[in-house]
Amino acid sequence: VTATATYTLPIDESLGEISIGATLSYVDSQFVSSGNAAEFAAGRIPFDSGIIPSRTVINLNLNWKKVGGSPIDMAIFATNVNNEDAYVAG
């Protein structure tokens, strides 16, 4: 599940448009296994399984369009601000 929210600050248009946003991504726990069940049954390789825990990742961004009324846009972003571990394999 992913949800994003953005808020545009109510500032004078001559300064440009500044918005702040956050994205929250949630992944539920997952069953993982390594090895091949047939090879395991034949006694040739180990078979291991486990659970990767659920995780929530938060990303933030700040956007400034038409900086000070100029044709320049700026953006700053930070990913995984809650320092969540992300497992990619079991």
C-alpha positions, 0 to 999 in steps of 0.5 A: 500500500502506498499513500502520498499527500502534498500540501502547497503553502499559502504564500505570495505568488511572486515568491513562487509555489512551495509544496511539501509532500510525504509518501508512505509505503507499507509492505506486509510480512512475507513468507520466503524460502530458499532452495528447491523443494525437490532437491531438498526432498532428495537430500541434496541441498538444504531448504530454509524458509522464514518470514520477512517482517512487515515494513513501512518506509517514509519519503519526504519532498520539498518543491519550489516552483518559480523560485522568487518569480524566476524560471527556476524550479528546485526540489529536495527529497529524502528517502527512507527517513525512518531508517527502515530495513528493507530485506530483498531476499530470505 
